[in-house]
Amino acid sequence: MNYREALAFIAGLNFHKVKPGLERTEALLAALGRPQEAFPAVQIAGTNGKGSVTALIASVCQQAGLRVGAYTSPHLISYRERIAVDGHPISREDFARLVSRLAPLLDDLDQPPTQFEFLTAMACEQFARRQVDLAVIEVGLGGRFDSTNVVQPLLSLITHIALDHTQLLGTTLREIAGEKAGIIRPGTPVITAESQPEALSVIAAQASQQGAPLVRVNPDELWRTSFDWEGQDFWSPDWGALHLGLLGHYEQENLALALAALGQLAERWPLSVQAVRAGIRAARWPGRFELLHRRPYLIVDGAHNVDSARALVKTLEAYRPFLPRGRRWLLFGVLADKDLPGICHTLFPHFDDIWLTRPDSERAADPEQLSALATAQGRRAQLGSLEEGLERAWDRMQAEDLLCVCGSLYLVGDLERLLGQERPLEVVSP
């Protein structure tokens, strides 16, 4: 099949259905010859920060001369972004070839895989075929029953844990941490920067039960020395001066976690100080507190739960000295299965003008519902399409104003398509 046919096949798979269990992924991989056993991996679970940590580790290892695969989700514009080798998304030709290779195998399976499970198998096959030295694998949802849990990792990483996907993972931090800790394997080191006692106790208990060494990371041992719109400068006791191009202040925790993982990987591969510094500087992860335009200022952020909304507000406040005293405009759209009152309560008070829209997803929240939440806060919001909201803001904004587009990575992807952003490596055309 050609690339368009491959995309149509992927779109026809069960996209939204979540089926707990690894048996479908394992069966598909077995039919492929178990490609997941052909490469070592770092597996990363958590609520927020997984993508940034993946990007940082992959970038450094590439600078050190390793061939590195990275599997991430969701994508902004193209499915090809999810499967990358050495920073390059899978080509259309390879994407079509893999779908053509895997699709006939489904006829012999007892149960068809979900879309995410199929993509996970595609990633494993691509990494095996490309003979990567290391694969950095981001968990899709939870951990224990996530299809990525078929890999046998060298390291297990757990980023910050917060309330999200509560219908599937549980309504408390303890329950959610239990699902995330499901990636911990016997004897495999697990690294986390999580400090909330309710979550950390679960991770520690699971690590102890599995005989897995637990490495706790303190982000405060990484010192932020300066920051501006070009990035952030840190001092690391182990690696010295580091420049990070990612702007979010919450990236300090992600960087600390990535550096701890790199310290472990340096016992297996020669990761020089120069490679670490160059890799951290080169790392990019679009759609996460990303500045797309100055004067007026346009920032996009994938904040989609209360915790990430708080992090967005905190970072906006931190960058206030670098912003003129202009109006703040919000263009907001979110998925319906999120904590809508909590997110709206966190974000809306910090903006002067609010435009509510609907991300291009069947799961999108109704803007009318969001408008009611704004009204309950004594705020007035406008409703309409993303394009209408962007045009309205851009026509009225002054050079000192700021527009923040946030609420969902789906919305960020919609904006990227609208603006025609095609940046090599991170965001590619469909």
Secondary structure, DSSP 8 states (H G I E B T S, - for coil): --HHHHHHHHHHS--S-----SHHHHHHHHHHT-GGGGS-EEEEE-SBSHHHHHHHHHHHHHHTT--EEEE--S-SS-GGGGEEETTEE--HHHHHHHHHHHGGGGGG-SS---HHHHHHHHHHHHHHHTT-SEEEEE-SSSSTT-GGGGS-EEEEEE-B--S-SHHHH-SSHHHHHHHHGGG--TT--EEE----HHHHHHHHHHHHHHT--EEE--GGGSEEEEEETTEEEEEETTTEEEEE----TTHHHHHHHHHHHHHHHTTTS---HHHHHHHHHH---TTSSEEEETTTEEEEE---SHHHHHHHHHHHHHTGGGS-S--EEEEE--BTTS-HHHHHHHHGGG-SEEEE---SSTTB--HHHHHHHHHHTT--EEE--HHHHHHHHHHH--TT-EEEEES-HHHHHHHHHHHT---TTT----
